[in-house]
Amino acid sequence: MKNHLLFVVLAGVVAACGSTETVVAQPAPAPTDPAPVTPPVTTPTKPVVDHGAPSTKYPAFTPAMGQLANNGGATLPHPVIVTVTWADDEKADDVEALGDTIGASPYWAATNAEYGSGAAVSGPENHVRLPDAAPTSMSDTQLATFVSTNVANGTFPTPATGEPIYVLHLQKATKLMLNGQNACAQGVGGYHDSTKVGLKSVAYAIVPRCGSSFDSVTVALSHELSEAASDPYPRVHPAWTGFGQDDLAWEFFQQFQSENGDACEFYRDSDLRAGTESGLAYTVQRIWSNKSAAAGHDPCVPALKNAVFFNTTPLDLEDVPVDLTTLGGDITTTKGFKVAVGETRTIPLGLYSDGPTADWTIRATPGGIASRGQTNVELSLDVESGTNGQKAYLTITVNEAGKTGSELISIVSTKGSTSHYMPIIISSPEK
């Protein structure tokens, strides 16, 4: 603002010491601007993230554990185990004894009752000891014909009641060729199938002698017997095989090997050792249970003694598309999360257990139980441990869509030497 100076000249005679003076007025005070106002200091607030709290409700969250699907095929309500060995098999007594005792055991009831199979029976009348020396090699196609021929001619007995499972035990000297490849070299401990005898299908299982431990034989036998009872005719009339449509993540995780024995064979605690653990004189494998999985318990039964099961589950799953046309299927809808290519999204996870237990660690990994070296997703967890009732948040960035328009990731929960897994589908359809 400009200042205006007013000069006022006052003329006059002042009789004081004979002198005269001129008085000049001072400039008027200038108006002032308002005093500056200091803005208040504010501290940015972080958004409140719900990480839950430790809970005494077990499990604290409903787990998204997979459920094996019933495809409508017949199961074996009254299985009869027929044990077949070749001449000079030093383990014939042992494999016959396991076939005779497994079906009436608590182990069998725990693993097979929910799939419609009652107690299995066997006995001396169902033991076949072939007089011939063990062949040096047998293929899967040869074995199917071998079973059919020997059932038809009466060499293998046909039980008066019940449904037979013919179990052929190949000796160490016999190389099993499966789909043209050495089964043992592929890590295949056995398989089961069915073949026609006249107009009727009969179930059978093949157990080679892979490895140096006889435990591998009895584990494979228990595995194949459970699958043969719950899915006896897998090619012609499948029963309990594959996970349901909502559980495609589990199907990918299992690499489409999804019968009740397959679903529990990958874990370190899969086997029940002979004696107190198995309740049998032989080591056997634990088997997948839909009921136990859905209830938040260990999906592999029988349950381990004095063990608390813990895991981490996705929350608020969505319907998402997956393109299976490159795998010979269709475009289907399953449960997962949708994250477009180039986008980032954060999803909630819930930690749960079936009883009190200490904290466990969690990590996110691309792929399944054996993660791949290359991945199309970036994963980051905001917490790395917790307990029942707490939550974690996983941030996902998709850089590229896989050939199915989706990616499989897994949440691994670990305490001590025990790990449990939760696969999740991340769908990235075209925009």
C-alpha positions in Angstrom: 0.0 0.0 0.0 1.3 3.5 -0.9 2.1 6.0 1.8 0.8 9.6 1.3 2.9 12.3 3.0 0.9 15.4 4.1 3.1 18.5 4.5 1.3 21.1 6.6 3.1 24.4 6.9 2.0 26.4 9.8 3.0 30.1 9.5 3.0 32.1 12.6 5.1 34.3 14.8 6.0 32.7 18.0 7.4 35.0 20.6 9.8 32.8 22.1 13.4 33.8 22.2 12.7 35.9 19.2 12.8 33.0 16.9 10.5 31.4 14.5 10.1 27.6 13.6 8.4 25.6 10.9 6.6 22.4 12.1 6.3 19.5 9.6 3.7 16.7 10.2 4.9 13.0 10.3 3.6 10.5 7.8 0.4 8.7 8.8 0.9 5.1 10.0 0.4 2.6 7.2 -2.2 -0.1 7.6 -0.7 -3.6 8.2 -1.6 -7.0 6.5 -3.3 -9.7 8.6 -0.8 -11.8 10.7 0.1 -15.0 8.8 -1.8 -18.1 10.0 0.3 -21.2 10.6 -1.5 -24.3 9.4 -2.0 -27.1 12.0 0.4 -30.0 11.9 -1.4 -33.2 10.9 0.0 -36.8 11.2 -1.1 -39.1 8.3 -3.1 -42.0 9.6 -2.6 -45.5 8.3 -5.6 -47.5 7.3 -6.8 -49.9 9.9 -6.0 -53.5 8.8 -7.9 -56.3 10.4 -5.4 -59.0 11.4 -7.8 -60.8 13.5 -6.9 -62.2 17.0 -5.9 -65.5 18.5 -9.1 -67.5 19.0 -10.3 -70.5 21.0 -12.8 -71.4 18.3 -11.2 -74.3 16.4 -11.0 -73.9 13.5 -11.4 -70.1 13.5 -12.2 -70.0 9.8 -14.0 -72.4 7.5 -11.2 -74.0 5.5 -11.3 -74.1 1.7 -10.0 -77.7 1.6 -10.6 -79.7 -1.5 -13.3 -82.3 -1.7 -13.0 -85.5 -3.8 -15.8 -85.8 -6.3 -18.2 -88.8 -6.7 -18.5 -89.4 -10.4 -21.3 -91.9 -10.0 -19.4 -95.1 -10.5 -19.8 -98.1 -8.2 -17.5 -98.7 -5.2 -16.9 -102.0 -3.5 -19.1 -102.4 -0.4 -17.7 -105.9 0.4 -14.2 -106.1 -0.9 -12.4 -109.4 -1.0 -8.6 -109.2 -1.3 -7.0 -112.0 -3.5 -3.2 -112.0 -3.1 -1.2 -113.4 -6.1 2.5 -114.2 -5.9 5.0 -116.1 -8.1 7.2 -119.1 -7.1 10.0 -118.5 -4.6 8.7 -115.1 -3.5 10.4 -114.7 -0.1 7.8 -112.0 0.9 4.7 -114.1 0.0 3.9 -114.8 3.7 4.1 -111.0 4.5 2.0 -109.7 1.6 -0.6 -112.4 2.3 -0.7 -111.5 6.0 -1.2 -107.8 5.3 -4.0 -108.7 2.8 -5.6 -110.9 5.5 -5.5 -108.3 8.3 -5.8 -104.9 6.8 -9.5 -105.1 6.0 -10.7 -105.7 9.5 -8.5 -103.1 11.1 -9.4 -99.7 12.5 -7.1 -98.3 9.8 -9.3 -99.6 7.0 -12.5 -98.3 8.7 -11.0 -94.9 9.1 -9.8 -94.7 5.5 -12.6 -96.3 3.5 -15.9 -96.2 5.3 -16.9 -92.8 4.1 -16.4 -93.9 0.5 -18.9 -96.8 0.8 -16.5 -99.7 1.5 -17.1 -102.0 4.5 -14.6 -104.3 6.0 -12.4 -106.2 3.5 -11.9 -109.9 3.9 -9.3 -112.4 2.7 -7.8 -115.7 4.0 -6.0 -118.8 2.7 -8.7 -119.5 0.1 -7.8 -116.2 -1.4 -4.1 -116.8 -1.7 -2.7 -117.7 -5.1 0.9 -118.9 -5.3 1.7 -119.4 -9.0 4.2 -122.3 -9.7 6.0 -120.5 -12.4 9.2 -118.4 -11.9 8.7 -114.7 -11.9 8.9 -113.2 -15.4 11.6 -110.7 -16.2 9.2 -108.1 -17.5 5.5 -107.5 -17.7 3.7 -104.6 -19.3 0.4 -103.0 -18.2 -1.4 -104.4 -21.2 0.0 -107.9 -20.6 -1.1 -107.7 -16.9 -4.7 -106.8 -17.8 -4.9 -109.8 -20.1 -3.1 -112.0 -17.5 -5.7 -111.1 -14.9 -8.7 -111.6 -17.2 -7.4 -115.0 -18.4 -6.6 -116.4 -15.0 -10.0 -115.3 -13.5 -11.8 -116.8 -16.5 -10.0 -120.2 -16.2 -10.3 -120.4 -12.4 -6.7 -120.0 -11.5 -7.7 -116.8 -9.6 -10.7 -117.5 -7.4 -14.0 -115.8 -7.8 -15.4 -115.2 -4.3 -19.0 -116.5 -3.7 -19.9 -113.2 -2.1 -18.3 -109.8 -2.2 -16.3 -108.0 -4.8 -12.7 -109.2 -5.5 -9.6 -107.0 -5.8 -6.8 -109.1 -7.4 -3.5 -107.9 -6.1 -0.5 -109.1 -8.1 2.9 -108.8 -6.3 5.8 -108.6 -8.8 9.1 -109.7 -7.5 12.3 -107.7 -7.7 13.3 -109.6 -10.8 10.3 -108.5 -12.7 10.4 -105.1 -14.4 7.0 -103.4 -14.6 6.6 -101.5 -17.9 3.9 -98.9 -17.5 2.9 -96.9 -20.6 6.1 -98.2 -22.2 8.3 -96.9 -19.3 10.0 -98.6 -16.4 7.5 -97.9 -13.5 10.1 -98.0 -10.7 12.4 -95.6 -12.7 9.4 -93.2 -12.9 8.8 -93.4 -9.1 5.6 -95.4 -9.5 5.1 -97.7 -6.6 1.9 -99.4 -8.0 -1.3 -98.8 -9.8 -4.8 -100.2 -10.0 -7.3 -100.7 -12.9 -10.0 -103.1 -14.1 -10.4 -105.6 -16.9 -13.2 -107.5 -18.5 -14.0 -111.1 -17.7 -16.8 -111.9 -20.1 -19.2 -109.1 -19.6 -18.1 -108.2 -16.1 -15.4 -105.8 -15.0 -13.1 -106.9 -12.2 -10.7 -104.8 -10.2 -7.0 -105.5 -9.8 -3.9 -103.8 -8.4 -0.2 -104.3 -9.4 2.5 -103.7 -6.8 6.2 -104.0 -8.0 9.2 -104.2 -5.7 10.8 -100.8 -6.1 13.6 -99.8 -3.8 15.3 -101.6 -1.0 12.7 -101.2 1.8 9.8 -103.6 2.1 7.9 -100.7 3.7 7.6 -99.2 0.2 5.7 -102.3 -0.8 3.3 -102.3 2.0 2.7 -98.5 1.7 2.0 -99.0 -2.0 -0.3 -101.9 -1.3 -2.4 -99.9 1.3 -2.6 -97.0 -1.2 -3.8 -99.2 -4.1 -6.3 -101.2 -2.0 -8.0 -98.0 -0.8 -8.2 -96.6 -4.3 -9.4 -99.9 -5.8 -12.2 -100.0 -3.2 -13.3 -96.4 -3.7 -12.7 -96.3 -7.5 -12.6 -99.9 -8.7 -13.3 -99.2 -12.4 -11.5 -95.9 -13.1 -11.5 -96.0 -16.9 -15.0 -97.4 -17.6 -17.1 -96.1 -14.7 -15.1 -93.8 -12.4 -16.3 -93.3 -8.8 -14.3 -91.3 -6.2 -11.7 -89.6 -8.3 -10.7 -86.0 -9.0 -11.6 -82.9 -7.0 -14.9 -81.1 -7.5 -15.4 -78.1 -9.9 -14.9 -75.5 -7.1 -11.6 -77.2 -6.1 -9.7 -77.0 -9.4 -6.8 -75.5 -7.4 -6.4 -78.9 -5.7 -6.6 -80.7 -9.1 -3.7 -78.6 -10.4 -1.8 -79.1 -7.1 -2.2 -82.9 -7.5 -1.2 -82.7 -11.2 -4.5 -84.5 -12.0 -3.5 -87.5 -9.9 -6.5 -87.3 -7.6 -7.8 -90.5 -6.0 -7.9 -90.8 -2.2 -4.5 -92.4 -2.0 -2.9 -89.9 -4.4 -4.1 -86.9 -2.4 -2.0 -87.9 0.6 1.1 -89.5 -0.8 3.3 -86.3 -1.2 3.6 -85.4 2.5 6.4 -86.3 4.9 3.9 -87.5 7.5 2.0 -89.7 5.0 3.1 -93.0 6.3 2.1 -94.7 9.5 4.9 -96.9 10.7 4.3 -100.5 11.7 3.1 -101.1 15.2 1.7 -98.3 17.4 1.2 -95.8 14.5 -0.6 -98.1 12.0 -2.1 -100.6 14.4 -0.9 -103.2 12.0 2.3 -105.3 11.7 3.2 -103.3 8.6 3.7 -99.7 7.5 0.8 -98.2 5.6 -0.2 -94.9 4.0 -2.7 -92.4 5.3 -5.6 -91.7 3.0 -7.6 -88.5 2.0 -10.8 -87.9 3.9 -13.4 -85.4 2.7 -15.1 -85.3 6.1 -11.9 -84.6 8.0 -10.8 -81.9 5.5 -14.1 -80.1 5.6 -14.1 -80.1 9.4 -10.7 -78.3 9.6 -8.8 -81.4 10.7 -5.9 -83.1 8.9 -7.4 -84.3 5.5 -5.1 -87.4 5.7 -6.4 -90.1 8.0 -6.0 -91.8 10.4 -5.1 -88.7 12.4 -1.7 -88.6 13.9 -1.7 -89.1 17.6 -1.1 -86.0 19.8 -0.9 -83.8 16.7 -2.7 -80.5 16.2 -3.4 -79.8 12.5 -2.8 -76.2 11.3 -3.1 -74.5 8.0 -4.0 -71.2 6.2 -7.0 -70.7 4.1 -8.1 -68.0 1.5 -11.1 -65.9 2.6 -13.8 -64.6 0.4 -13.1 -66.8 -2.6 -14.8 -65.7 -5.9 -16.1 -67.5 -9.0 -13.3 -67.2 -11.6 -12.9 -68.6 -15.2 -10.1 -71.1 -16.1 -9.4 -72.1 -19.7 -8.8 -75.8 -19.9 -9.0 -76.1 -23.7 -5.2 -76.4 -24.0 -5.5 -79.5 -21.7 -8.3 -81.0 -23.6 -11.1 -79.6 -21.5 -13.4 -76.6 -21.6 -13.6 -73.1 -20.2 -14.8 -73.7 -16.7 -15.7 -71.8 -13.5 -14.0 -72.5 -10.2 -13.2 -70.8 -7.0 -10.2 -68.4 -6.7 -9.3 -64.7 -7.2 -9.3 -62.6 -10.3 -6.2 -60.5 -11.0 -5.7 -59.1 -14.5 -2.3 -59.1 -16.2 -0.4 -56.0 -15.1 -2.5 -55.4 -12.0 -1.9 -55.9 -8.3 -4.4 -57.1 -5.8 -4.3 -57.9 -2.1 -6.3 -60.9 -0.8 -7.2 -62.0 2.8 -6.0 -65.2 4.4 -7.1 -66.8 7.6 -4.9 -69.0 9.9 -6.7 -71.9 11.5 -6.0 -75.0 13.6 -8.0 -77.8 15.2 -6.7 -77.2 18.7 -4.3 -75.0 20.7 -0.8 -74.7 19.2 2.1 -72.3 19.0 2.5 -69.9 16.1 3.5 -71.2 12.8 5.2 -69.6 9.8 3.5 -68.9 6.5 5.0 -68.2 3.0 3.5 -67.9 -0.5 5.0 -69.8 -3.4 4.2 -70.1 -7.1 3.0 -73.5 -8.2 2.3 -76.5 -6.0 4.2 -78.7 -3.6 7.3 -78.5 -6.0 7.5 -74.8 -6.9 8.8 -73.8 -10.4 11.9 -71.8 -11.1 10.0 -69.4 -13.4 6.8 -67.7 -12.5 4.3 -65.2 -13.9 3.3 -63.8 -10.5 4.9 -61.7 -7.7 3.8 -62.6 -4.2 4.3 -60.7 -0.9 2.8 -61.4 2.5 2.3 -58.7 5.1 3.0 -61.0 8.0 5.0 -64.2 8.2 3.6 -66.0 11.2 0.5 -66.3 13.4 -1.9 -68.7 15.0 -5.6 -69.7 14.9 -7.9 -66.8 14.4 -5.3 -64.3 13.0 -5.3 -63.0 9.4 -2.6 -62.2 6.8 -2.8 -60.4 3.5 -1.2 -61.5 0.3 -0.4 -59.0 -2.4 -0.3 -60.5 -5.9 1.0 -58.9 -9.1 0.4 -60.8 -12.3 3.0 -60.2 -15.0 1.7 -62.7 -17.5 -1.1 -65.2 -17.8 -0.4 -68.9 -18.0 -1.7 -71.1 -20.8 -4.9 -71.7 -18.9 -5.5 -68.0 -18.3 -4.6 -68.7 -14.6 -1.8 -69.4 -12.2 -1.5 -71.7 -9.3 0.0 -70.5 -6.0 0.3 -72.2 -2.7 0.4 -71.0 0.9 2.7 -73.1 2.9 2.2 -73.3 6.7 5.2 -74.7 8.6 5.9 -75.5 12.3 9.0 -77.5 13.1 9.5 -80.2 10.4 5.8 -80.3 9.4 4.3 -78.3 6.5 0.7 -78.1 5.3 -0.4 -76.6 2.0 -3.3 -74.6 0.6 -3.4 -74.1 -3.2 -5.2 -71.1 -4.7 -6.1 -70.3 -8.3 -5.3 -66.8 -9.6 -7.4 -66.2 -12.7 -6.2 -63.6 -15.3 -8.7 -63.6 -18.1 -8.3 -61.2 -21.0 -9.7 -57.7 -20.4 
